[in-house]
Amino acid sequence: MADAILEHSRLTYPNEACGLLAGDAEGLRMVYCLTNADDSPIRYTVEPTEHFGALQHAERHGWELVGAFHSHVRGPAVPSPVDVAEAAEPEWLWLVAGPVDGDTEVRAYRIADGEATERELKLV
């Protein structure tokens, strides 16, 4: 799944990549690499029709949407102030890949009450 996020980030460069994460009680099950409707190197919005399609696919498999990911073109894999302010789902896992134009890493966060807390991410 990390490879899919990193490849999607490279393919959408120089714009930010984005997508959604589906999972169940066992953990993450699917990464949905989706279109950035903003077509921007500094912000992202998951394309709404694709968001709905990912939700339908997840539900058909007994999963739920449990998070989102996006890339930072030049910045580190840390949520920006805008990322923190716009994180609407406090129970979600938020993954950030960055910097795409350097040694890219993927890091995980919970974002709630205006604060991002890093979580351990086991990549297999």
GIWOMO-V12879 format. One record per residue. RES is the residue in one letter. SS is DSSP state (helix for helix, strand for strand, loop for the rest). Layout:
RES;SS  RES;SS
//
This chain:
M;loop  A;helix  D;helix  A;helix  I;helix  L;helix  E;helix  H;helix  S;helix  R;helix  L;helix  T;helix  Y;loop  P;loop  N;loop  E;loop  A;loop  C;strand  G;strand  L;strand  L;strand  A;strand  G;strand  D;strand  A;loop  E;loop  G;strand  L;strand  R;strand  M;strand  V;strand  Y;strand  C;strand  L;strand  T;loop  N;strand  A;loop  D;loop  D;loop  S;loop  P;loop  I;loop  R;loop  Y;loop  T;loop  V;strand  E;loop  P;helix  T;helix  E;helix  H;helix  F;helix  G;helix  A;helix  L;helix  Q;helix  H;helix  A;helix  E;helix  R;helix  H;loop  G;loop  W;loop  E;strand  L;strand  V;strand  G;strand  A;strand  F;strand  H;strand  S;strand  H;strand  V;loop  R;loop  G;loop  P;loop  A;loop  V;loop  P;loop  S;loop  P;helix  V;helix  D;helix  V;helix  A;helix  E;helix  A;loop  A;loop  E;loop  P;loop  E;loop  W;loop  L;strand  W;strand  L;strand  V;strand  A;strand  G;strand  P;loop  V;loop  D;loop  G;loop  D;loop  T;loop  E;strand  V;strand  R;strand  A;strand  Y;strand  R;strand  I;strand  A;strand  D;loop  G;loop  E;strand  A;strand  T;strand  E;strand  R;strand  E;loop  L;loop  K;loop  L;loop  V;loop
//
